[in-house]
Amino acid sequence: MSRPEPVLEFLMRLRRLKRAAERGASRVRFALQGRQRMTPLSEEEVGQYHRDGYLLVPSLVPEELVSGAVAAMWQETGAEAGAPETWGVLGPRPEGLRDARFLATYTDRMLAAAAQLAGEDVASFPRPAHVFTINRAPASGGWRQHEPHLDCTIAESRHRTFPRPSRGDVLFHHYLCAHASSANVSGAPRLAINHKW
């Protein structure tokens, strides 16, 4: 059943008001927390993001925060690093987790980078209240890409050019950038978290 146009218009205006109120509240929190505005990315990096639709920023999250998030991942999922028989619970199905060690990885520097890429005020980028896992347990067989999606691309345009990810790397991608994960053939779980603004 379709809704009449005036109702849709009202709902759209209501959503805009809600988002404006949320942004205002975020700016007040930003100021009260004494957070600083910064621009951690170079003009070249921002330009690359707008040209390519994604930007990989190595070591954006400090190692000590990554270590805490890794420990939280094992603890929260019930898997054990030294027990491969438990790794099946890691994923691939996303799981919402709220441990503070995950949330700590959303540093002021990371939030400022996200704001830079979006061309928005960093105060509009609050830390998430939870994260979603995007883990991959090791798979048998050769490397293969999973089907791309928009959160579709032509098969010839798919690439295997990303460098191997390291701890603390952050991949930003535009919401219209077709993307996909791949089979994990490394022999160790690939742990990651995800957030959408």
C-alpha positions in Angstrom: 0.0 0.0 0.0 1.5 3.3 -1.0 1.4 6.4 1.2 -0.1 9.6 -0.1 2.4 12.2 -1.2 1.7 14.7 1.7 2.4 11.9 4.2 5.7 11.2 2.6 6.6 14.8 2.5 5.8 15.2 6.2 7.9 12.1 7.0 10.8 13.5 5.0 10.6 16.8 6.8 10.4 15.0 10.2 13.5 13.0 9.3 15.4 16.2 8.4 14.4 17.8 11.7 15.5 14.8 13.6 18.9 14.8 11.8 19.3 18.5 12.4 18.6 18.0 16.1 21.1 15.1 16.3 23.8 17.2 14.6 23.1 20.1 17.0 23.4 17.8 20.0 26.6 16.3 18.5 28.1 19.8 18.2 27.3 20.6 21.8 28.8 17.3 23.0 31.9 18.0 20.9 32.4 21.4 22.5 31.7 20.1 26.0 34.3 17.3 25.6 36.9 19.8 24.6 37.7 17.9 21.4 39.9 19.5 18.8 39.1 20.0 15.1 41.9 18.5 13.0 42.6 17.5 9.4 44.7 14.3 9.5 44.4 13.6 5.8 46.4 15.4 3.1 44.7 17.1 0.1 46.1 14.3 -2.0 44.4 11.6 0.1 41.1 13.4 0.0 41.4 13.8 -3.7 42.2 10.1 -4.1 39.1 9.2 -2.1 36.9 11.4 -4.3 38.6 10.0 -7.5 38.6 6.3 -6.5 35.6 6.0 -4.1 37.8 4.6 -1.3 40.9 5.4 0.7 43.1 3.0 2.7 44.7 4.8 5.6 47.5 2.7 7.1 47.9 2.6 10.9 45.2 5.1 11.6 44.3 3.3 14.8 47.2 3.0 17.3 48.5 -0.5 18.1 47.5 -0.4 21.8 43.9 0.2 20.8 44.0 -2.5 18.1 45.3 -5.0 20.7 42.5 -4.1 23.0 39.9 -4.5 20.3 41.4 -7.9 19.2 41.2 -9.1 22.8 37.6 -7.9 23.0 36.8 -9.7 19.8 38.0 -13.1 21.1 36.2 -12.5 24.5 32.9 -11.2 23.1 32.5 -13.9 20.4 33.6 -16.8 22.6 36.3 -17.9 20.2 39.9 -18.6 21.3 43.0 -17.5 19.3 44.7 -20.8 19.9 41.7 -23.0 19.2 40.8 -23.2 15.5 37.8 -25.3 16.2 36.2 -22.3 17.9 36.7 -19.9 15.0 33.5 -20.7 13.3 31.6 -18.4 15.7 33.6 -15.4 14.4 31.6 -14.9 11.3 30.9 -14.3 8.5 27.5 -13.2 9.9 27.9 -9.7 11.4 27.4 -9.4 15.1 26.7 -6.1 17.0 29.1 -5.6 19.9 29.3 -2.8 22.5 32.6 -3.4 24.3 34.3 -0.1 25.1 37.6 -1.5 23.6 35.9 -1.6 20.1 34.5 1.9 20.5 38.0 3.2 21.6 39.3 2.5 18.1 37.1 5.3 16.8 39.7 7.9 17.8 39.4 11.7 17.3 41.8 11.3 14.4 39.7 8.6 12.7 36.5 10.6 13.2 38.2 13.7 11.8 39.4 11.7 8.8 35.8 10.5 8.1 34.5 14.0 8.4 37.2 15.3 6.0 36.3 12.7 3.4 32.6 13.5 3.8 33.1 17.3 3.7 31.2 17.6 7.0 31.9 19.1 10.4 33.7 16.5 12.6 31.2 17.3 15.4 28.6 15.6 13.3 30.6 12.3 13.5 30.0 10.9 17.0 31.6 7.7 18.2 29.4 4.8 17.5 27.5 3.2 20.4 28.2 -0.3 19.0 30.1 -1.9 16.1 29.4 -4.7 13.7 31.9 -7.5 13.1 33.0 -8.4 9.6 35.3 -11.3 10.5 36.4 -14.1 8.2 37.6 -17.4 9.5 40.1 -19.2 7.3 38.7 -21.0 4.3 40.0 -23.9 2.3 40.7 -23.6 -1.4 42.1 -20.7 -3.3 41.6 -17.0 -3.0 38.3 -15.9 -4.4 36.4 -12.6 -4.2 32.8 -12.6 -2.9 30.1 -10.9 -4.9 30.4 -7.1 -4.9 27.5 -5.1 -3.5 26.5 -1.5 -2.8 25.9 -1.2 0.8 27.9 -4.6 -8.5 30.5 -4.1 -10.5 31.7 -5.5 -13.8 33.9 -8.6 -13.4 36.7 -7.2 -15.4 36.9 -4.2 -13.1 37.5 -6.2 -9.9 40.9 -5.8 -8.5 43.2 -7.8 -6.2 45.5 -4.8 -5.7 45.1 -3.9 -2.1 48.2 -4.5 0.0 47.7 -7.1 2.7 45.9 -5.4 5.6 47.8 -4.7 8.8 46.7 -4.0 12.3 45.2 -0.5 12.6 44.5 0.1 8.9 41.2 1.8 8.1 39.5 1.5 4.8 37.0 4.3 4.1 34.7 3.9 1.1 32.0 5.9 -0.4 28.5 4.5 0.0 28.2 4.2 -3.8 31.5 2.3 -4.1 30.9 -1.3 -5.1 32.8 -3.4 -2.7 33.3 -7.0 -1.6 35.2 -9.1 0.9 37.2 -12.2 -0.1 37.9 -15.7 1.1 40.5 -15.7 3.9 43.2 -18.1 2.9 45.8 -16.8 5.4 45.4 -19.6 8.0 44.4 -17.2 10.7 41.1 -15.4 11.3 40.7 -11.9 9.7 39.2 -9.7 12.4 37.5 -6.4 11.5 34.8 -4.1 12.5 32.5 -1.9 10.5 30.6 1.4 11.0 28.4 3.5 8.6 27.8 7.2 9.2 
